[in-house]
Amino acid sequence: MKHHIFNKIVALTVILSSLGLVSCIDETMPSATLTADQIKRMESSQKALLSGIVSYMVTYNTWGSSGEYTQDFGYPCQMIFREVQGQDFPCYDDAYNYWTSVEAATDLRYPPYYTYSYYYHLVQTCNALIDVIDPNTASTTSKNYLGAALTYRALAYLDMARMFEFKKTGVTSVDQKADELNCWGLTVPIVKEGMTDVEKKNNPRAPFYTMYRFIMTDLNNAETYLTGYTRTDKTLPDLSVVYGLKARLWLELATRFETTPEDLTATINADNAATDGYDKLNITSANDCYTKALQYAQQAQSGYTPTTEAQWHDPETGFNKPTNAWMWDMSVSTREQVGSYYCSFPGVICTEPDWNMPRSFGTYRLIGSALYDQIGLGDWRRYSWIDPAAAGTDAGYTQYATININGKPVKHSLLSKDEWLRLPAYANTKFRPGRGNLDDLYVGLLVDIPLMRMEEMKFIELECKAHLNGISAAATELEAFINTYRYTDNSYSAASISTMDDFNNELLLQKRIEFWGEGITYFDYKRLKAQVRRKDNTNYNSLAMFNSKPGGYVAPWMNYFILEYETNINTACVPNPDATGCISPATSF
């Protein structure tokens, strides 16, 4: 078992950083000896710490000697983990599917522990940088580094708060256990820079209203420190990313407070009584939150444009290189960052390479048949997955090998005819290997992976407008967006939308198509308490062919478990119920 993650020291050592700073030290202070603290406070050392945060996003085998890194390749692994919990990401052959126990809900205890460990190590890498920069005396460059670290920390806590807070499942035995544990409304412990070991070992899970203000404080400060900053690449957050995270957070609050007014009351009371130093939310209604989410979603989009059909389907750069739609990303850019194909995002999700899991072991990641059936014939995103009517046929190969974009034939498939004919129905070609390389691991595995796209901000904007400006106006705008940027024949219609439930369902449908494989819609399912319906599909493994309970409940497996190992050491941290096996194919939801 790993050492307690809160006590584990981040391996971004000053020693390694200082090796690259010897010449600088000799030049600036040739006769002096710098202390470790002085070295850490130098801009060059701070830059090295920031590089460590960026690199940690795609670091594999973070558990070290455990060797269990098939589910341990950084943030992209968390994206896949979230995808398998939905209803649109079946696996063709489960023999080498590393997430079978999660999909089938037969082990919901240990898989989330890696998530817990990964995120807190990410927090610690952020804290290491935050701790050495005093904004009152720091240079503009150091403040920019501080803003970036706070943004990454806000991402980590916003994700964790949503994943680990237990929400009602409708399964009596599980919800009763939550009553016994008294874990309702709790997120995760807040670990900040400068905390002592004693504090970390008696650190309760923060209630949602405290966590929201903590995250907002980080984002408010990041906004201050990143004002005027121009980044060198999209792995570094800028103001647009801060606005995007604020849009995500305010939408989370808006939905919660609209559906659970008592939580709004608790938040306002906590806001008024707070003495912890975190920024106040200063809200009185759910509409206040929708207004702020709308504002920040619109600000976040500024300067970006939606992904084009040509960019999406490019066989060499499709979803492996940033476009003007990408706001924030991760980058595996050097051979040293590559572990093995089976512990990498492209190795798991890309269909075409001959060196990866799908073509080696049949673990093709498919789109759920029910979702594919709902993609309009005029929607060019359909070509991201193989139509079952085309799979394995000569006519299908002709259809997918070259597609028409803006009236011109464009290469689409990277495979020969014989190779393509062996692909299963519904297999994805959304994600391409680096430079379209099917043969060389150390080319195909070097990819960029999106963390945030402007399309997400557009959908947040539309959801907020539905609540603030009326459903009809928002539906009309959704229709215009989809017809302009996703359909080739202007055939998409939102005319049937008449209620907020209609709008939410249609918007979630579009997001499920748009963000397939990107780990985004998990948060929508949990936020909206939407039912996960796997029984509508024909291509799910029979062991995972079950639904969650409808009627405003969260799928049990979407409430991440906190292992007792953690709660035994941090004695103030209570666990969530273990929902393993509480729903099965025999369950009649």
C-alpha positions as CSV (number, residue, x, y, z in Angstrom):
1,M,0.0,0.0,0.0
2,K,1.3,3.5,-0.8
3,H,2.3,5.9,1.9
4,H,-0.3,8.4,3.0
5,I,-0.5,10.7,0.0
6,F,-0.9,13.9,2.0
7,N,2.5,13.3,3.6
8,K,4.3,12.4,0.5
9,I,6.9,15.0,-0.6
10,V,6.8,16.1,-4.1
11,A,9.7,14.9,-6.2
12,L,10.3,18.3,-7.9
13,T,13.6,18.6,-6.1
14,V,15.6,21.8,-5.9
15,I,18.7,19.7,-6.5
16,L,17.6,18.8,-10.0
17,S,16.6,22.3,-10.7
18,S,19.8,23.8,-9.4
19,L,21.9,21.6,-11.7
20,G,20.6,23.7,-14.6
21,L,21.2,26.9,-12.6
22,V,24.9,26.6,-11.8
23,S,26.1,29.0,-14.4
24,C,23.4,31.5,-13.4
25,I,24.4,31.3,-9.8
26,D,28.1,31.7,-10.6
27,E,27.4,34.7,-12.7
28,T,25.1,36.6,-10.3
29,M,26.7,35.6,-7.0
30,P,30.2,34.2,-7.8
31,S,31.4,34.3,-4.2
32,A,28.2,33.5,-2.3
33,T,26.5,30.3,-1.4
34,L,22.8,30.3,-2.0
35,T,20.4,28.7,0.5
36,A,17.9,26.1,-0.7
37,D,15.2,28.7,0.1
38,Q,16.9,31.3,-2.1
39,I,17.2,28.9,-4.9
40,K,13.5,28.0,-4.8
41,R,12.6,31.7,-4.9
42,M,14.6,32.3,-8.1
43,E,12.5,32.7,-11.2
44,S,14.4,30.0,-13.0
45,S,13.7,27.5,-10.2
46,Q,10.0,28.6,-10.1
47,K,9.8,28.0,-13.8
48,A,11.2,24.5,-13.2
49,L,8.5,23.9,-10.6
50,L,5.8,25.1,-13.1
51,S,7.3,22.7,-15.7
52,G,6.9,19.9,-13.2
53,I,3.1,20.7,-12.8
54,V,2.7,20.7,-16.6
55,S,4.6,17.4,-16.9
56,Y,2.7,15.7,-14.1
57,M,-0.5,16.0,-16.1
58,V,0.9,13.3,-18.4
59,T,3.2,11.4,-16.1
60,Y,2.8,7.6,-16.1
61,N,3.5,5.1,-13.3
62,T,3.2,7.6,-10.5
63,W,2.8,4.8,-8.0
64,G,6.4,3.8,-8.6
65,S,7.2,0.4,-7.4
66,S,3.6,-0.8,-7.6
67,G,4.0,-1.4,-11.3
68,E,0.2,-1.1,-11.7
69,Y,0.4,1.7,-14.3
70,T,-2.1,0.3,-16.8
71,Q,-4.5,2.7,-15.0
72,D,-1.7,5.2,-14.1
73,F,-0.9,7.5,-17.0
74,G,-1.8,10.9,-15.6
75,Y,-4.8,13.1,-16.2
76,P,-5.7,11.4,-19.5
77,C,-6.2,8.2,-17.5
78,Q,-8.8,10.1,-15.4
79,M,-10.6,11.2,-18.6
80,I,-11.0,7.6,-19.7
81,F,-12.0,6.5,-16.2
82,R,-14.8,9.1,-16.3
83,E,-15.8,8.0,-19.8
84,V,-16.3,4.4,-18.9
85,Q,-18.8,5.4,-16.2
86,G,-21.2,6.7,-18.8
87,Q,-23.3,5.0,-21.5
88,D,-21.4,5.8,-24.6
89,F,-18.0,4.2,-24.3
90,P,-18.2,0.4,-24.6
91,C,-15.2,-1.8,-25.3
92,Y,-15.3,-4.3,-28.2
93,D,-13.3,-7.1,-26.4
94,D,-13.0,-6.9,-22.6
95,A,-10.1,-9.5,-22.3
96,Y,-7.6,-6.6,-21.9
97,N,-10.0,-3.9,-20.8
98,Y,-8.4,-2.4,-17.7
99,W,-11.7,-0.8,-16.6
100,T,-14.0,-3.8,-16.7
101,S,-14.6,-3.8,-12.9
102,V,-15.6,-0.1,-13.1
103,E,-17.9,-0.6,-16.0
104,A,-19.5,-3.6,-14.4
105,A,-19.5,-2.0,-11.0
106,T,-17.9,-5.1,-9.5
107,D,-15.1,-3.2,-7.9
108,L,-15.7,0.4,-7.0
109,R,-13.3,0.5,-4.1
110,Y,-9.7,0.4,-5.3
111,P,-9.9,2.1,-8.8
112,P,-10.9,5.5,-7.3
113,Y,-7.9,5.3,-4.9
114,Y,-5.6,6.0,-7.8
115,T,-7.7,9.0,-8.7
116,Y,-7.5,10.2,-5.1
117,S,-3.7,9.7,-5.1
118,Y,-3.2,11.2,-8.5
119,Y,-5.1,14.4,-7.8
120,Y,-3.5,15.0,-4.4
121,H,0.0,14.6,-5.9
122,L,-1.1,17.1,-8.5
123,V,-2.2,19.4,-5.7
124,Q,1.2,19.0,-4.0
125,T,3.1,19.9,-7.1
126,C,1.0,23.1,-7.3
127,N,1.5,23.8,-3.6
128,A,5.3,23.4,-4.0
129,L,5.3,26.4,-6.4
130,I,2.6,28.4,-4.6
131,D,4.5,28.1,-1.3
132,V,7.7,29.9,-2.6
133,I,6.1,32.9,-4.3
134,D,5.1,35.9,-2.2
135,P,2.8,38.0,-4.4
136,N,3.6,41.1,-2.3
137,T,7.2,41.0,-3.4
138,A,7.2,38.8,-6.5
139,S,8.1,40.0,-10.0
140,T,5.5,40.0,-12.7
141,T,7.0,36.8,-14.1
142,S,6.8,35.1,-10.7
143,K,3.2,36.2,-10.3
144,N,2.4,34.7,-13.7
145,Y,3.9,31.4,-12.5
146,L,1.8,31.7,-9.3
147,G,-1.4,32.3,-11.4
148,A,-0.7,29.2,-13.4
149,A,-0.2,27.0,-10.3
150,L,-3.4,28.3,-8.7
151,T,-5.3,27.5,-12.0
152,Y,-4.0,24.0,-12.0
153,R,-4.9,23.6,-8.3
154,A,-8.4,24.9,-9.0
155,L,-8.8,22.3,-11.8
156,A,-7.8,19.6,-9.4
157,Y,-10.1,20.6,-6.6
158,L,-13.0,21.3,-8.9
159,D,-12.7,17.9,-10.3
160,M,-12.3,16.2,-7.0
161,A,-15.2,18.1,-5.4
162,R,-17.5,16.9,-8.0
163,M,-16.2,13.3,-8.2
164,F,-16.0,12.5,-4.5
165,E,-19.1,14.3,-3.1
166,F,-21.7,11.6,-2.5
167,K,-25.1,12.2,-4.2
168,K,-28.3,10.2,-3.7
169,T,-28.4,7.0,-5.8
170,G,-31.9,5.8,-5.2
171,V,-30.4,2.5,-4.0
172,T,-31.8,2.2,-0.5
173,S,-28.9,0.2,1.1
174,V,-26.3,2.6,-0.3
175,D,-28.1,5.8,0.6
176,Q,-28.8,4.5,4.1
177,K,-25.1,3.8,4.5
178,A,-24.4,7.5,3.6
179,D,-26.8,8.4,6.3
180,E,-24.9,6.3,8.8
181,L,-21.5,7.8,7.7
182,N,-23.0,11.3,7.6
183,C,-21.1,12.1,4.5
184,W,-23.8,14.2,2.7
185,G,-22.5,17.5,1.3
186,L,-18.9,16.7,1.9
187,T,-16.2,17.1,-0.9
188,V,-12.6,16.3,-0.1
189,P,-10.0,17.6,2.4
190,I,-8.4,20.9,1.5
191,V,-4.6,20.6,1.5
192,K,-2.9,24.0,1.1
193,E,0.7,25.2,1.0
194,G,2.3,25.4,4.4
195,M,0.1,22.9,6.2
196,T,1.8,20.8,8.9
197,D,1.7,17.0,9.1
198,V,-0.4,17.2,12.2
199,E,-3.0,19.4,10.3
200,K,-3.0,17.0,7.4
201,K,-3.7,14.0,9.6
202,N,-6.7,15.7,11.2
203,N,-8.2,17.3,8.1
204,P,-11.9,16.8,7.5
205,R,-13.6,16.8,4.1
206,A,-14.7,20.3,3.3
207,P,-18.4,20.9,3.0
208,F,-19.4,22.0,-0.5
209,Y,-19.9,25.6,0.4
210,T,-16.4,25.9,1.8
211,M,-14.9,24.1,-1.2
212,Y,-16.6,26.4,-3.6
213,R,-15.2,29.5,-2.0
214,F,-11.7,28.0,-1.8
215,I,-11.7,27.2,-5.5
216,M,-13.2,30.6,-6.3
217,T,-10.4,32.3,-4.3
218,D,-7.7,30.4,-6.2
219,L,-9.4,31.4,-9.5
220,N,-9.8,35.1,-8.4
221,N,-6.2,35.3,-7.5
222,A,-5.2,33.5,-10.7
223,E,-7.2,36.0,-12.7
224,T,-5.2,38.8,-11.0
225,Y,-1.8,37.3,-11.5
226,L,-2.4,36.3,-15.2
227,T,-3.8,39.6,-16.3
228,G,-1.6,40.8,-19.2
229,Y,0.1,37.5,-19.5
230,T,0.8,35.9,-22.9
231,R,1.5,32.2,-22.8
232,T,4.0,30.4,-25.0
233,D,1.8,27.3,-25.5
234,K,-1.5,25.9,-24.4
235,T,-0.3,23.7,-21.7
236,L,0.1,26.9,-19.7
237,P,-3.2,28.4,-18.6
238,D,-4.1,32.0,-19.3
239,L,-7.0,34.2,-18.5
240,S,-9.3,32.4,-20.9
241,V,-8.7,29.2,-19.0
242,V,-9.4,30.9,-15.7
243,Y,-12.7,32.2,-17.1
244,G,-13.5,28.7,-18.4
245,L,-13.0,27.1,-15.0
246,K,-15.1,29.9,-13.4
247,A,-17.8,29.1,-16.0
248,R,-17.7,25.4,-15.0
249,L,-17.8,26.2,-11.3
250,W,-20.7,28.8,-11.5
251,L,-22.7,26.3,-13.6
252,E,-22.2,23.7,-11.0
253,L,-23.5,26.1,-8.3
254,A,-26.4,27.2,-10.5
255,T,-27.7,23.7,-11.1
256,R,-27.3,22.7,-7.5
257,F,-29.0,25.8,-6.0
258,E,-31.9,25.6,-8.5
259,T,-32.7,22.0,-7.7
260,T,-31.8,22.1,-4.0
261,P,-32.8,25.5,-2.5
262,E,-31.7,24.4,1.0
263,D,-28.1,24.2,-0.3
264,L,-28.4,27.8,-1.4
265,T,-29.5,28.8,2.1
266,A,-26.7,26.9,3.7
267,T,-24.2,28.5,1.3
268,I,-25.5,32.0,1.9
269,N,-25.4,31.5,5.7
270,A,-21.8,30.1,5.5
271,D,-20.8,32.9,3.2
272,N,-22.0,35.5,5.8
273,A,-20.4,33.7,8.7
274,A,-17.1,32.8,7.1
275,T,-13.8,33.6,8.9
276,D,-11.5,31.4,6.9
277,G,-10.2,34.1,4.6
278,Y,-11.6,32.6,1.4
279,D,-13.5,35.0,-0.9
280,K,-17.2,35.3,-0.5
281,L,-19.5,34.2,-3.3
282,N,-21.9,37.1,-2.8
283,I,-25.0,35.4,-4.3
284,T,-28.7,35.4,-3.4
285,S,-30.2,33.0,-6.0
286,A,-29.5,30.3,-8.6
287,N,-30.0,32.9,-11.3
288,D,-27.1,34.9,-9.9
289,C,-24.9,31.8,-10.6
290,Y,-26.3,31.3,-14.1
291,T,-25.6,35.0,-14.8
292,K,-22.0,34.6,-13.7
293,A,-21.6,31.3,-15.6
294,L,-22.9,32.9,-18.7
295,Q,-20.6,35.9,-18.3
296,Y,-17.5,33.8,-17.9
297,A,-18.4,31.3,-20.6
298,Q,-18.7,34.2,-23.0
299,Q,-15.4,35.8,-21.9
300,A,-13.6,32.4,-22.1
301,Q,-14.6,31.9,-25.8
302,S,-13.2,35.3,-26.9
303,G,-10.6,34.8,-29.6
304,Y,-11.4,31.1,-30.2
305,T,-13.4,29.5,-33.1
306,P,-15.1,26.1,-33.2
307,T,-13.3,23.0,-34.5
308,T,-13.8,22.7,-38.3
309,E,-14.7,19.6,-40.1
310,A,-11.3,19.5,-41.8
311,Q,-9.5,19.8,-38.4
312,W,-11.6,17.2,-36.7
313,H,-11.2,14.6,-39.4
314,D,-7.5,15.3,-40.3
315,P,-5.9,11.8,-40.3
316,E,-2.5,13.2,-39.1
317,T,-3.5,15.9,-36.6
318,G,-7.2,15.1,-35.7
319,F,-7.5,15.5,-31.9
320,N,-3.7,15.2,-31.4
321,K,-2.7,18.8,-32.1
322,P,-4.3,22.0,-30.8
323,T,-6.6,24.0,-33.0
324,N,-8.0,27.4,-32.5
325,A,-10.9,25.8,-30.6
326,W,-8.5,24.3,-27.9
327,M,-8.2,26.6,-24.9
328,W,-6.0,24.3,-22.7
329,D,-4.2,21.1,-23.3
330,M,-1.7,18.5,-22.2
331,S,1.3,17.5,-24.3
332,V,3.3,14.3,-24.5
333,S,6.2,15.9,-26.5
334,T,9.3,13.9,-25.7
335,R,10.3,10.2,-25.8
336,E,11.2,10.4,-22.1
337,Q,7.5,11.0,-21.3
338,V,6.4,7.8,-23.0
339,G,6.1,4.7,-21.0
340,S,4.5,1.9,-22.9
341,Y,1.7,1.9,-25.4
342,Y,-0.7,0.2,-23.0
343,C,-0.2,3.0,-20.4
344,S,-0.9,5.9,-22.7
345,F,-4.0,7.8,-24.0
346,P,-3.3,7.0,-27.7
347,G,-2.5,3.4,-26.9
348,V,-5.9,2.9,-25.3
349,I,-8.2,5.1,-27.4
350,C,-6.8,5.3,-30.9
351,T,-8.2,2.7,-33.3
352,E,-5.8,2.7,-36.2
353,P,-2.1,2.2,-35.0
354,D,-0.8,-1.3,-35.3
355,W,1.2,-0.9,-32.0
356,N,-1.7,-0.2,-29.6
357,M,-4.2,-2.0,-27.5
358,P,-7.2,-2.0,-29.9
359,R,-5.5,-3.6,-32.9
360,S,-3.3,-5.8,-30.7
361,F,-5.9,-7.1,-28.3
362,G,-9.3,-6.0,-29.7
363,T,-10.0,-3.4,-27.0
364,Y,-11.5,-1.0,-29.5
365,R,-13.3,1.9,-27.8
366,L,-16.7,2.2,-29.5
367,I,-19.5,4.7,-29.4
368,G,-22.6,3.3,-27.8
369,S,-25.1,2.2,-30.5
370,A,-27.9,4.2,-29.0
371,L,-26.0,7.5,-29.2
372,Y,-24.8,6.7,-32.7
373,D,-28.3,6.1,-33.8
374,Q,-29.2,9.7,-32.7
375,I,-26.5,11.4,-34.7
376,G,-28.2,13.1,-37.7
377,L,-27.3,12.0,-41.2
378,G,-26.2,15.5,-41.9
379,D,-23.9,15.7,-39.0
380,W,-20.3,15.3,-40.1
381,R,-19.2,14.0,-36.7
382,R,-20.8,10.7,-37.7
383,Y,-17.5,9.9,-39.5
384,S,-15.8,9.7,-36.1
385,W,-17.2,6.2,-35.8
386,I,-17.8,3.4,-38.2
387,D,-21.4,3.0,-39.2
388,P,-22.5,-0.6,-38.5
389,A,-24.0,-0.8,-42.0
390,A,-20.6,0.1,-43.5
391,A,-18.3,-2.0,-41.2
392,G,-16.5,-4.9,-42.9
393,T,-17.7,-4.0,-46.4
394,D,-15.9,-2.8,-49.5
395,A,-18.5,-0.1,-49.9
396,G,-17.9,1.0,-46.3
397,Y,-14.1,1.3,-47.0
398,T,-14.8,3.5,-50.0
399,Q,-17.1,5.6,-47.9
400,Y,-14.6,6.1,-45.0
401,A,-11.3,6.0,-46.9
402,T,-12.0,9.4,-48.5
403,I,-14.7,11.8,-47.4
404,N,-15.9,15.1,-49.0
405,I,-15.2,18.2,-47.1
406,N,-16.4,21.5,-48.6
407,G,-17.0,19.8,-51.9
408,K,-13.5,18.3,-52.1
409,P,-12.4,14.7,-51.5
410,V,-10.1,14.4,-48.5
411,K,-8.2,11.4,-47.1
412,H,-9.9,10.1,-44.0
413,S,-8.7,6.6,-43.1
414,L,-5.0,5.8,-42.3
415,L,-5.6,2.1,-43.0
416,S,-5.3,-0.1,-46.0
417,K,-8.5,-1.7,-47.3
418,D,-7.7,-5.1,-45.7
419,E,-6.9,-3.4,-42.3
420,W,-10.0,-1.3,-42.4
421,L,-12.3,-4.2,-43.2
422,R,-11.2,-5.9,-39.9
423,L,-12.4,-3.0,-37.8
424,P,-15.6,-3.5,-35.8
425,A,-18.8,-1.5,-36.1
426,Y,-18.9,1.7,-34.0
427,A,-15.1,1.9,-33.6
428,N,-13.8,5.4,-33.3
429,T,-11.4,7.3,-35.5
430,K,-11.9,10.6,-33.6
431,F,-8.4,10.4,-32.0
432,R,-5.5,9.9,-34.3
433,P,-1.9,8.9,-33.4
434,G,0.8,11.5,-33.5
435,R,1.4,12.7,-37.1
436,G,-0.8,9.9,-38.2
437,N,2.0,7.4,-37.6
438,L,0.9,3.8,-37.4
439,D,4.3,2.1,-37.0
440,D,6.6,4.1,-34.8
441,L,5.6,4.2,-31.1
442,Y,7.8,7.2,-30.4
443,V,6.1,9.2,-33.1
444,G,2.5,8.0,-32.7
445,L,2.5,8.4,-28.9
446,L,3.7,12.0,-29.0
447,V,0.3,13.8,-28.9
448,D,-1.5,16.8,-27.4
449,I,-4.8,16.0,-25.6
450,P,-7.5,18.6,-25.0
451,L,-8.3,19.8,-21.5
452,M,-10.8,22.5,-22.4
453,R,-12.4,23.5,-25.7
454,M,-14.4,26.6,-26.6
455,E,-17.3,24.4,-27.7
456,E,-17.8,23.5,-24.0
457,M,-18.0,27.2,-23.2
458,K,-20.6,27.6,-25.9
459,F,-22.8,24.9,-24.5
460,I,-22.5,26.4,-21.0
461,E,-23.5,29.7,-22.5
462,L,-26.6,28.1,-24.1
463,E,-27.6,26.3,-21.0
464,C,-27.4,29.5,-19.0
465,K,-29.4,31.4,-21.6
466,A,-32.2,28.8,-21.4
467,H,-32.6,29.6,-17.7
468,L,-32.1,33.3,-18.0
469,N,-33.6,34.3,-21.4
470,G,-36.1,31.5,-22.1
471,I,-36.0,28.0,-23.5
472,S,-37.2,29.0,-27.0
473,A,-34.5,31.6,-27.6
474,A,-31.8,29.2,-26.4
475,A,-33.1,26.4,-28.5
476,T,-33.0,28.6,-31.6
477,E,-29.4,29.5,-30.8
478,L,-28.5,25.9,-30.3
479,E,-30.1,25.0,-33.6
480,A,-28.1,27.8,-35.4
481,F,-24.8,26.7,-33.8
482,I,-25.2,23.0,-34.7
483,N,-26.3,23.8,-38.3
484,T,-23.5,26.3,-38.8
485,Y,-20.7,24.3,-37.3
486,R,-21.6,20.6,-37.3
487,Y,-24.2,19.8,-40.0
488,T,-23.6,20.0,-43.7
489,D,-27.2,20.2,-44.9
490,N,-28.8,22.5,-42.3
491,S,-31.2,19.7,-41.3
492,Y,-30.7,19.9,-37.5
493,S,-33.9,21.1,-35.7
494,A,-34.5,22.0,-32.1
495,A,-38.1,22.8,-32.7
496,S,-39.4,20.0,-30.5
497,I,-37.8,21.5,-27.4
498,S,-40.5,23.0,-25.2
499,T,-39.4,22.4,-21.6
500,M,-36.2,22.7,-19.6
501,D,-36.0,18.9,-19.4
502,D,-36.2,18.8,-23.2
503,F,-33.5,21.4,-23.5
504,N,-31.2,19.7,-21.0
505,N,-31.6,16.3,-22.7
506,E,-30.9,17.7,-26.1
507,L,-27.9,19.7,-24.9
508,L,-26.5,16.7,-23.1
509,L,-27.0,14.7,-26.3
510,Q,-25.0,17.1,-28.3
511,K,-22.3,17.2,-25.6
512,R,-22.1,13.4,-25.6
513,I,-21.4,13.5,-29.3
514,E,-19.1,16.4,-29.2
515,F,-16.9,15.4,-26.2
516,W,-16.9,11.6,-26.6
517,G,-13.6,10.4,-25.1
518,E,-12.7,13.7,-23.5
519,G,-14.0,13.0,-19.9
520,I,-16.4,16.0,-19.9
521,T,-19.9,14.6,-19.8
522,Y,-19.4,12.6,-16.6
523,F,-19.7,15.9,-14.7
524,D,-23.0,16.7,-16.6
525,Y,-24.5,13.4,-15.7
526,K,-23.7,13.9,-12.0
527,R,-24.6,17.6,-12.0
528,L,-28.0,17.1,-13.7
529,K,-28.6,13.8,-12.0
530,A,-29.2,12.2,-15.4
531,Q,-29.9,8.5,-15.7
532,V,-27.2,6.4,-17.3
533,R,-28.9,4.0,-19.7
534,R,-26.7,1.2,-21.0
535,K,-29.7,-1.1,-21.8
536,D,-30.5,1.0,-24.8
537,N,-27.3,-0.1,-26.5
538,T,-26.6,-3.3,-28.5
539,N,-22.8,-3.2,-28.1
540,Y,-22.2,-3.2,-24.4
541,N,-20.7,-6.1,-22.6
542,S,-23.5,-8.1,-21.0
543,L,-21.9,-7.7,-17.5
544,A,-22.2,-3.9,-17.8
545,M,-25.6,-3.8,-19.5
546,F,-27.5,-2.0,-16.7
547,N,-29.1,1.4,-16.0
548,S,-28.9,3.7,-13.0
549,K,-32.1,4.6,-11.3
550,P,-34.1,7.4,-13.0
551,G,-35.9,10.3,-11.4
552,G,-33.2,12.6,-10.2
553,Y,-30.6,10.2,-8.8
554,V,-26.9,9.8,-9.5
555,A,-25.5,6.5,-10.8
556,P,-23.9,4.9,-7.7
557,W,-20.6,4.2,-9.4
558,M,-20.2,8.0,-10.1
559,N,-19.8,8.6,-6.4
560,Y,-16.1,7.9,-6.0
561,F,-15.1,5.9,-3.0
562,I,-12.4,7.1,-0.5
563,L,-10.4,4.0,0.7
564,E,-10.3,3.3,4.4
565,Y,-6.6,3.4,4.3
566,E,-6.8,7.2,3.9
567,T,-9.5,7.7,6.4
568,N,-7.7,5.6,9.0
569,I,-4.6,7.9,8.8
570,N,-6.5,11.2,8.3
571,T,-8.9,10.5,11.2
572,A,-11.2,13.4,10.5
573,C,-11.9,12.2,6.9
574,V,-15.0,10.1,6.7
575,P,-15.5,7.7,3.7
576,N,-18.3,7.4,1.2
577,P,-20.3,4.2,1.0
578,D,-18.9,1.4,-1.2
579,A,-21.5,0.9,-3.9
580,T,-19.8,-2.2,-5.4
581,G,-22.4,-4.6,-6.9
582,C,-25.4,-2.6,-5.8
583,I,-26.7,-2.5,-9.4
584,S,-26.3,-5.3,-11.9
585,P,-27.8,-6.4,-15.2
586,A,-30.6,-8.0,-13.2
587,T,-31.6,-4.7,-11.7
588,S,-34.9,-3.5,-13.3
589,F,-34.2,0.2,-13.8
